[in-house]
Amino acid sequence: MATVTPLSPAQVLVLIFKACLIVVVLLLGRGLYWLLHLVVLAPPFDPLRHLPGPEGKAFQNHFREVMDPNKSVNSHEQWTKSFGKTFRFHGFGKHDYRLMSLDARALSHILNSPIYEKPWQTRRFLGRLLGRGIFAMEGDEHRSLRKFIAPAFSTRSIRGLTPIFLQKAEELRDRWDLLLPVVSPSRPLSPYEPKDVHDGQSAVIDVLNWLSRATFDIIGIAGFDYQFNSLEDETEEVYLAYRKMFDAADRAPGFKGLAQIFFPIIEKIFPDETSRITTASLKTVTAAGKTLIENKKALILAEKASGQAPKEKSIISLLINANVSEDPSQRLSDEHLLDQLSTFLFAGSDSTAVGMAWCIHHLSLNPDVQSRLRKEILRLHEISSEAVSEDRHDFADSVDALPYLDAVVREALRLSPPAHGAIRVATQNDVIPLSEPIVMKDGSVATEVNIRKGSFVHIPIEGVNLSSSIWGEDSLKFNPDRWIEGQTPTHPGLANLMTFSFGPHSCPGWKFAIFETKLILAVLLPHFVFSPAEEIKKYNAILTRPYVYNKYELGPQLPVRVGRYQAESK
């Protein structure tokens, strides 16, 4: 009988080394084949190569032209005039053909078809930040969650939040008033102060910061019956956790950040400052969220057991109430409910605040529009110092029906959409129909585009909103009258804008955002006058945020000179 000689420690180490070497070689071989296929083998068979579009060198990309809001306006317009409304551009090199279209029929097909989904890279990034909320879901999960969310964002539910909107708008007004100096009217008027401001009574205020605090407070109460009280001070633990996490996510990811999306283990082995901030913030948010959901669920179950009608009206309460009423097999887990908290807070605070800040920015640059809007609101108030109607809901309905206010808000959302664009990926081969034919590279005319599985499609939200072929030659001008004169083009998009997208993945809270914006403006405009304080530029992170020219390192901000309104003498 043969004897087995045990291996020495050195031999074991050699075997382990050889095994590891084989694994590394196999991984490298697979990686090299993937790279060869991506760069050399696949591109000649990509149908998008036949489309017209900007050219580039081997590893030149067009991301800056597409995603930098300070350049993309010109890029979209030039490419549309040169190549038509549907064209291709280069992603990570000449081999990476990507589709972009401003064609109404093509957009409708892409945004309504289940074939096109958010890329897994986008969903992984959003999932890390917001959990498995509605923005990070696809397919049946997404459809099921939309069904749960819909009642919380109905017109009736949003109208019920009127007292919260107005309370926080008035609190914001009072806080701004405290920031303005109280000085003698004899002080010389600053050249930066508009003529309809009380002499010397103006100050530069970062409206983005304050609007973000106001919308945080609003969604905290309306969404979760939770008091952030950030308008009073920015010290509440959960508010700070969210704020730090969202601020960290706004930074450019860099190479390491991009690598972490593809290889999440990098973040665990080599955590950087952004990773540590996100992890610590999520820990705080998760602990508070679990307590909130447990308390709300216990309260709702107690009401059901006693036969009482539900008293809780917050969004999370409506979701929990609908959830416990569903077939147990269809219910959302507490973990999924928790994920919705971060999603609602981000969408209901940051994106809405950015939209409002851009609106005030446009009003500051257009004093005639600002004055006309103020007069419309003052007619509703009767006089600027008069309190709002005792019936807050009737007052809010009247505000919502103001035609020029509606036009101003829509025009601001058109000209400065909080989301610059969106990306989809084809999950199978498809044929995209076009409403306007395009001339292919070989000179032939096409009325449809073939696309293969795995190809990326960029949805130019800003591009569609600013297209001169849709909105006319004054498409880059802030002109609210375009919404009143009956000349608004028929185009896909909620509220006739691409800002909120459309189709199954459209923004579920778009009515909430517009209603909230109108009420806050209706409270602020009778008391304040806005004028420019700095040159403002845009940068694109998760949202299109403002920054002060030559002060990018200071982060997102939108300083505006704010003065007390001086009523015209009769």
C-alpha positions in Angstrom: 0.0 0.0 0.0 1.5 3.3 -1.1 2.2 5.9 1.5 1.2 9.6 1.0 4.0 12.0 1.8 2.7 15.1 3.4 3.6 18.4 1.7 5.9 20.7 3.4 4.8 24.3 4.2 6.9 25.6 1.4 5.3 23.2 -1.1 1.8 24.3 0.1 2.8 27.9 -0.4 4.0 27.1 -3.9 0.7 25.4 -4.8 -1.3 28.3 -3.4 0.9 30.7 -5.4 0.4 28.7 -8.6 -3.4 28.5 -8.1 -3.6 32.2 -7.5 -1.4 32.8 -10.6 -3.7 30.7 -12.7 -6.8 32.6 -11.4 -5.1 35.9 -12.1 -4.1 34.8 -15.6 -7.6 33.6 -16.4 -9.0 36.9 -15.1 -6.5 38.9 -17.1 -7.3 36.8 -20.2 -11.0 37.4 -19.8 -10.4 41.1 -19.2 -8.3 41.3 -22.3 -10.8 39.5 -24.4 -13.6 41.7 -23.1 -11.5 44.8 -24.0 -10.7 43.4 -27.4 -14.3 42.6 -28.1 -15.4 46.1 -26.8 -12.9 48.1 -28.8 -12.1 46.0 -31.9 -14.6 43.2 -32.6 -18.0 44.6 -31.7 -17.9 48.2 -33.1 -18.0 47.2 -36.8 -21.3 45.4 -36.2 -22.9 48.2 -34.2 -25.9 49.6 -36.2 -25.4 53.0 -34.6 -22.2 53.4 -36.5 -24.3 54.2 -39.6 -25.9 57.2 -37.9 -24.6 60.8 -38.5 -22.9 62.4 -35.5 -19.8 64.2 -34.3 -16.5 62.5 -35.1 -13.6 61.9 -32.7 -10.2 60.3 -32.3 -9.8 56.7 -31.1 -10.3 57.4 -27.4 -11.9 60.8 -27.6 -15.2 61.2 -25.8 -18.0 63.7 -26.1 -19.1 63.6 -22.4 -18.2 67.2 -21.7 -20.2 68.4 -24.7 -23.1 66.2 -23.6 -23.1 66.6 -19.8 -21.5 70.0 -19.0 -24.4 72.4 -18.8 -22.2 75.3 -19.7 -21.4 73.6 -23.0 -24.3 71.2 -23.8 -26.7 74.0 -24.8 -24.5 74.8 -27.8 -23.7 71.2 -28.5 -27.3 70.1 -28.6 -28.2 73.0 -30.9 -25.2 72.6 -33.3 -25.6 68.8 -33.5 -29.3 69.0 -34.2 -28.8 71.5 -37.0 -25.9 69.4 -38.5 -27.3 65.9 -38.1 -31.0 66.1 -37.4 -32.9 65.3 -34.2 -31.4 61.8 -33.9 -27.7 61.1 -34.0 -24.9 59.2 -32.3 -21.9 60.4 -30.3 -18.9 58.8 -28.7 -18.9 57.6 -25.1 -15.6 56.2 -23.7 -14.0 56.4 -27.2 -14.7 56.0 -30.9 -15.7 52.4 -30.3 -18.5 53.4 -27.8 -21.4 54.5 -30.0 -24.2 56.1 -28.0 -27.6 57.3 -29.2 -29.2 60.7 -28.5 -32.5 61.9 -29.8 -34.7 65.0 -29.5 -37.3 63.4 -31.8 -40.7 63.3 -30.1 -41.7 59.8 -31.4 -38.3 58.3 -30.5 -38.4 59.7 -27.0 -42.0 58.5 -26.5 -40.9 55.0 -27.7 -37.8 54.8 -25.5 -39.4 56.2 -22.3 -42.5 54.0 -22.6 -40.9 50.8 -23.6 -39.9 48.2 -21.0 -36.9 47.4 -23.2 -35.1 50.5 -22.0 -33.9 50.6 -18.4 -31.6 52.6 -16.2 -28.1 51.1 -16.6 -27.0 48.9 -13.7 -24.2 51.4 -12.9 -26.8 54.2 -12.3 -29.0 51.9 -10.2 -26.0 50.8 -8.1 -25.0 54.4 -7.5 -28.5 55.5 -6.6 -29.0 52.3 -4.5 -25.9 53.0 -2.5 -27.1 56.5 -1.7 -30.9 56.1 -1.5 -31.4 52.4 -1.0 -33.8 50.4 -3.2 -36.1 53.3 -3.7 -38.3 53.9 -6.8 -35.4 55.6 -8.7 -33.3 52.4 -8.4 -36.0 49.9 -9.4 -37.1 48.5 -12.7 -39.7 46.0 -14.0 -42.4 44.5 -11.7 -40.8 46.0 -8.6 -41.0 49.5 -10.0 -44.6 49.1 -11.2 -45.7 47.7 -7.8 -44.1 50.6 -6.0 -45.6 53.2 -8.3 -49.0 51.7 -7.4 -48.3 52.2 -3.7 -47.0 55.7 -4.2 -49.7 57.1 -6.5 -52.3 57.9 -3.8 -49.8 59.8 -1.7 -49.2 62.2 -4.7 -52.8 62.6 -5.8 -54.2 66.2 -6.2 -56.4 65.6 -3.1 -53.5 64.4 -1.0 -51.2 67.3 -2.1 -54.0 69.9 -1.4 -54.2 68.5 2.1 -50.6 69.6 2.7 -51.4 73.2 2.1 -51.1 74.3 5.8 -47.6 72.8 5.9 -46.5 74.5 2.7 -47.7 77.9 3.9 -46.4 77.6 7.4 -42.9 76.9 6.2 -43.1 79.5 3.5 -44.0 82.1 6.1 -41.3 80.9 8.4 -38.8 81.3 5.5 -40.1 84.8 4.8 -39.6 85.8 8.5 -36.1 84.3 8.6 -35.1 86.3 5.5 -36.6 89.4 7.0 -34.4 89.0 10.0 -31.3 88.8 7.8 -32.0 92.2 6.2 -30.5 95.3 7.9 -32.8 97.8 9.6 -31.1 101.2 9.0 -32.0 104.8 8.6 -33.7 105.6 5.3 -31.2 108.4 4.9 -28.4 106.0 4.1 -27.4 106.3 0.4 -28.9 103.7 -1.8 -26.4 101.0 -3.0 -26.1 100.8 -6.8 -26.8 97.1 -6.4 -30.1 97.6 -4.8 -33.2 97.8 -7.1 -35.3 101.0 -7.0 -38.3 99.4 -5.4 -36.4 98.3 -2.3 -36.5 100.4 0.9 -33.2 102.4 1.0 -30.4 100.4 2.3 -32.5 97.5 3.4 -31.1 94.6 1.3 -28.6 91.8 1.8 -27.0 89.0 -0.2 -28.7 85.7 0.7 -27.8 82.2 -0.5 -31.3 81.3 -1.6 -30.3 77.8 -2.5 -29.3 77.0 1.0 -32.4 78.5 2.6 -34.8 77.0 0.1 -33.1 73.6 0.7 -33.7 74.0 4.4 -37.4 75.0 3.8 -38.0 72.0 1.5 -36.3 69.6 4.0 -38.7 70.8 6.7 -41.7 70.5 4.4 -41.0 67.0 3.2 -40.0 66.0 6.7 -43.5 66.9 8.0 -45.5 66.1 4.9 -43.6 63.0 4.1 -42.9 61.5 7.5 -44.4 63.7 10.2 -40.9 64.4 11.3 -39.6 67.8 12.5 -36.2 68.7 11.1 -36.5 72.3 12.1 -33.7 73.2 9.8 -35.0 76.7 9.2 -34.4 77.4 12.8 -30.9 75.9 12.8 -29.0 73.1 11.1 -28.3 70.9 14.1 -30.8 68.1 13.9 -29.0 64.8 13.7 -31.0 63.2 10.8 -31.0 66.4 8.8 -27.2 66.7 9.2 -26.8 63.1 8.1 -28.8 63.6 5.0 -27.2 66.9 4.2 -23.6 65.5 4.5 -24.5 62.4 2.4 -26.1 64.5 -0.4 -23.3 67.0 -0.4 -20.7 64.2 -0.6 -22.6 62.6 -3.5 -22.5 66.0 -5.4 -18.7 65.9 -5.6 -17.2 64.7 -8.9 -16.6 60.9 -8.4 -13.1 60.7 -10.0 -11.5 57.5 -11.2 -11.8 55.8 -7.9 -15.5 56.6 -7.5 -16.2 55.2 -11.0 -14.2 52.1 -10.2 -16.2 51.5 -7.0 -19.4 51.3 -9.1 -17.9 48.4 -11.1 -16.1 46.9 -8.1 -17.9 47.7 -4.8 -15.3 45.8 -2.8 -12.8 48.7 -3.4 -15.0 50.9 -1.1 -14.8 48.3 1.7 -11.0 47.7 1.4 -10.0 51.3 0.7 -12.7 53.6 2.0 -12.2 57.3 1.3 -13.8 60.4 2.9 -17.0 60.2 0.8 -17.4 56.5 1.6 -17.0 57.2 5.3 -19.4 60.1 5.3 -22.0 58.0 3.4 -21.6 55.0 5.7 -21.9 57.1 8.8 -24.9 59.0 7.5 -26.7 55.9 6.4 -26.2 54.4 9.9 -27.9 57.5 11.4 -30.7 57.6 8.8 -31.4 53.9 9.1 -31.7 53.9 12.9 -34.1 56.9 12.8 -36.1 55.5 9.9 -36.6 52.1 11.5 -38.0 53.8 14.7 -40.2 56.0 12.6 -41.7 53.1 10.6 -42.2 51.0 13.7 -44.1 53.8 15.5 -46.2 54.6 12.5 -47.1 51.0 11.8 -48.1 50.4 15.4 -50.3 53.5 15.4 -52.0 52.6 12.1 -52.6 49.0 13.2 -54.1 50.3 16.5 -56.5 52.5 14.5 -57.5 49.6 12.4 -58.1 47.4 15.4 -60.3 50.0 17.0 -62.2 50.6 13.8 -61.2 54.3 13.6 -60.7 56.1 10.4 -57.0 56.7 9.7 -55.8 60.1 11.1 -52.3 60.0 9.8 -51.9 62.0 6.5 -48.2 61.9 6.0 -46.9 60.2 2.8 -45.2 57.4 4.7 -48.4 56.8 6.8 -50.4 56.6 3.5 -47.9 54.0 2.2 -47.9 52.0 5.4 -51.7 52.1 5.5 -51.9 50.8 1.9 -49.2 48.3 2.7 -51.0 46.6 5.6 -54.2 46.5 3.6 -52.6 44.6 0.7 -52.3 40.9 0.1 -49.4 39.8 2.4 -47.5 38.4 -0.6 -47.6 41.8 -2.2 -46.6 43.9 0.7 -43.4 45.9 0.9 -40.9 44.9 3.6 -39.9 47.4 6.3 -36.5 47.6 4.6 -38.2 48.7 1.3 -40.3 51.3 3.1 -37.2 52.6 4.7 -35.6 53.0 1.3 -38.4 55.2 0.2 -37.7 57.7 3.0 -34.4 58.7 1.5 -35.8 58.7 -2.0 -38.7 61.0 -1.1 -36.4 63.2 0.9 -33.9 63.7 -1.9 -36.6 64.2 -4.6 -38.9 66.3 -2.3 -36.2 68.5 -0.9 -33.0 68.8 -3.0 -34.5 68.7 -6.5 -37.4 71.0 -5.6 -35.1 73.5 -3.9 -32.8 73.6 -6.9 -35.8 74.3 -9.2 -37.0 77.1 -6.9 -33.6 78.6 -6.6 -33.2 78.7 -10.4 -36.7 80.3 -10.6 -35.7 83.1 -8.2 -32.4 83.5 -10.1 -34.4 84.1 -13.4 -36.7 86.5 -11.6 -33.6 88.4 -10.3 -32.3 88.7 -13.9 -35.7 89.8 -15.3 -37.1 92.6 -13.1 -40.0 93.3 -15.4 -41.2 89.7 -15.1 -40.6 89.9 -11.4 -42.7 93.1 -11.0 -45.5 91.8 -13.2 -45.7 88.6 -11.2 -45.6 90.5 -7.9 -48.6 92.6 -9.0 -50.6 89.5 -9.9 -49.9 88.0 -6.4 -50.6 91.3 -4.7 -54.0 91.5 -6.3 -54.7 88.2 -4.7 -53.5 89.3 -1.4 -55.2 92.7 -1.9 -52.3 94.5 -0.2 -48.8 93.1 0.5 -49.1 93.4 4.3 -52.4 91.7 4.5 -52.4 88.1 6.0 -53.4 85.2 3.8 -57.0 84.1 3.7 -58.4 82.4 6.8 -59.2 79.4 4.6 -55.7 78.3 3.7 -56.9 75.7 1.2 -59.0 78.3 -0.7 -56.1 80.7 -0.8 -53.8 77.9 -2.1 -56.3 77.0 -4.8 -56.4 80.7 -5.9 -52.6 80.8 -6.0 -52.5 77.6 -8.0 -54.9 79.2 -10.6 -52.8 82.4 -11.1 -52.0 82.3 -14.9 -48.8 84.3 -14.8 -47.4 82.5 -11.7 -48.0 79.2 -13.5 -46.3 80.5 -16.6 -43.3 81.8 -14.6 -42.8 78.5 -12.8 -43.1 76.4 -16.0 -40.7 78.7 -17.8 -38.1 78.4 -15.1 -38.5 74.7 -15.0 -38.1 74.6 -18.8 -35.0 76.9 -18.9 -33.3 75.3 -15.8 -34.5 71.8 -15.3 -33.0 70.3 -12.0 -32.1 67.1 -13.9 -29.9 67.8 -16.9 -30.6 64.5 -18.6 -31.1 60.7 -18.2 -29.6 57.5 -19.5 -31.2 54.3 -20.6 -29.8 51.1 -21.9 -31.4 48.7 -24.4 -31.9 45.3 -22.8 -32.5 43.7 -26.2 -32.3 44.6 -29.9 -34.9 47.0 -31.0 -36.1 49.3 -33.8 -36.9 52.9 -32.7 -39.4 54.8 -34.9 -38.8 58.5 -35.8 -41.2 61.3 -36.5 -38.6 63.2 -38.5 -36.3 61.2 -41.0 -32.5 61.5 -40.7 -29.8 61.3 -43.4 -27.5 58.4 -42.7 -23.7 58.5 -43.2 -24.1 56.8 -46.6 -26.6 59.4 -47.8 -29.7 57.2 -47.4 -32.8 58.5 -45.5 -34.0 56.5 -42.5 -37.3 56.8 -40.6 -36.2 54.4 -37.9 -33.1 53.5 -36.0 -31.8 50.0 -35.3 -30.2 49.6 -31.8 -28.5 46.5 -30.3 -28.7 45.1 -26.8 -26.4 46.9 -24.4 -26.3 50.3 -26.3 -26.7 53.4 -24.2 -29.4 56.0 -25.0 -29.0 59.6 -23.6 -32.2 61.5 -23.0 -31.4 65.2 -23.3 -33.9 66.8 -20.9 -32.3 70.2 -21.1 -31.7 69.8 -24.9 -35.4 69.2 -25.5 -36.4 72.0 -23.2 -34.1 74.5 -25.0 -34.4 73.3 -28.6 -35.1 76.2 -31.0 -36.8 73.8 -33.3 -39.4 73.2 -30.6 -39.6 76.5 -28.7 -38.7 79.0 -31.4 -35.7 81.3 -31.9 -36.1 82.7 -28.4 -35.8 79.3 -26.8 -32.9 80.5 -24.6 -34.8 83.5 -23.4 -36.8 83.6 -20.1 -40.2 84.3 -21.6 -43.2 83.2 -19.5 -45.6 84.7 -22.0 -45.0 81.7 -24.3 -47.2 79.7 -21.8 -50.0 82.2 -22.0 -50.2 83.1 -25.6 -51.5 79.7 -26.7 -48.3 79.0 -28.6 -47.0 76.2 -26.4 -45.8 73.3 -28.5 -47.3 69.9 -28.1 -44.5 67.8 -26.9 -44.0 64.7 -24.7 -43.5 65.4 -21.0 -45.6 66.1 -17.9 -46.8 69.7 -17.8 -45.7 69.8 -21.4 -42.0 69.8 -20.3 -39.3 67.2 -20.4 -38.3 68.4 -16.9 -40.3 65.7 -15.1 -39.9 63.2 -18.0 -43.0 61.0 -18.9 -44.0 57.4 -19.1 -43.6 54.8 -16.4 -40.5 56.4 -14.9 -41.8 60.0 -14.8 -41.5 61.9 -11.6 -44.4 60.9 -9.3 -44.1 64.1 -7.3 -44.3 66.6 -10.1 -47.6 68.1 -8.9 -46.2 68.3 -5.4 -43.1 70.2 -6.6 -45.1 72.7 -8.8 -47.7 73.4 -6.0 -45.0 73.9 -3.4 -43.0 76.2 -5.6 -46.1 78.4 -6.4 -47.1 78.7 -2.7 -43.6 79.7 -1.6 -43.2 82.3 -4.3 -46.7 83.6 -3.4 -45.5 84.2 0.1 -42.1 85.7 -0.7 -42.8 88.0 -3.7 -45.1 90.4 -1.8 -42.3 91.1 0.7 -39.0 90.9 -1.2 -37.4 92.1 -4.3 -34.6 90.0 -5.9 -31.6 91.3 -7.9 -28.4 89.6 -9.1 -25.4 89.5 -6.7 -22.9 87.3 -8.5 -22.3 85.8 -11.9 -23.8 82.3 -11.7 -22.8 79.2 -13.6 -24.1 75.6 -13.6 -22.4 72.3 -12.9 -23.9 68.8 -13.3 -23.8 66.3 -10.5 -26.9 64.3 -9.6 -28.7 67.6 -10.2 -27.8 70.7 -12.2 -26.7 73.0 -9.4 -25.6 76.6 -9.4 -22.2 77.9 -8.3 -20.5 81.3 -8.3 -18.2 81.9 -11.2 -14.6 81.4 -10.2 -15.7 80.1 -6.8 -16.5 76.5 -7.7 -14.5 75.2 -4.8 -17.0 76.8 -2.4 -19.6 74.3 -3.6 -23.2 74.8 -4.8 -24.7 78.2 -3.9 -26.9 80.8 -5.4 -26.4 84.2 -3.8 -29.1 86.8 -4.6 -29.5 90.3 -3.4 -32.7 90.4 -1.4 -34.4 93.6 -0.4 -37.7 94.5 1.3 -40.4 95.4 -1.2 -41.5 99.0 -1.2 -45.0 99.4 -2.5 -45.5 101.9 -5.2 -47.1 105.1 -4.0 -50.6 105.7 -5.2 
